[in-house]
Amino acid sequence: MITLALSKGRIFDDTLPLLRAANIEVLDNPETSRKLILDTNQPGVRVVLVRASDVPTYVENGGADLGITGRDTLIEHGGQGMYQPLDLQIAKCRISVAVRADFDYERAVKQGSRLRVATKYVAIAREFFAAKGVHVDLIKLYGSMELAPLTGLADAIVDLVSTGNTLKANHLVEVERIMDISSRLVVNQASLKLKQAPIRALIDAFAKAVAERSEI
């Protein structure tokens, strides 16, 4: 049995065409089913639904043979102990710094002010500001990041940005782009040795689908 860990939402939706390229169809709809383990048309393949931040943990510790998760999650998790064969080029977005529209970020940075930054990406934010020589106090939040500058909790946020519409709706502006994000395929090292043939076949099918899509 091959177990693939996915999170609901954009990554799940973007993964379905890749699975079809490997002749795998998920038989349950995660939006309407309460199941956390989803069957596929291949008796030897199943999908487990976990939180996006838990995908690396499941793969690293053998709860899943493979998983698909964002580069941001892997950086925060550390990504040790996993084989990362493919950038799948799906669920693309970016991690950026954003502030209130009336906050002079450039001046604050230039003057060496100590910024209060709210984020769930603590490792990424710490490394980014340290490289710039900017002193920050990091405030870990798990959601509704846009509220932090609006309520005075923080001067800035570091968060995922896709269209920028959520920032705009909350009168925030993107002031620095830290990195581009896409989703990666990660594989448990022991599974790769014990189930080499089926896992390699899946990796090859994904790689072919990604290459064909990039040519379009």
PyMOL commands that set and color helices and strands:
alter all, ss='L'
color gray80, all
select helices_A, chain A and resi 10-21+52-60+71-77+105-110+122-132+147-151+165-169+189-194+196-215
alter helices_A, ss='H'
color red, helices_A
select strands_A, chain A and resi 2-6+37-39+45-49+66-70+82-87+93-100+115-119+136-140+156-161+172-181+183-188
alter strands_A, ss='S'
color yellow, strands_A
deselect
rebuild
show_as cartoon
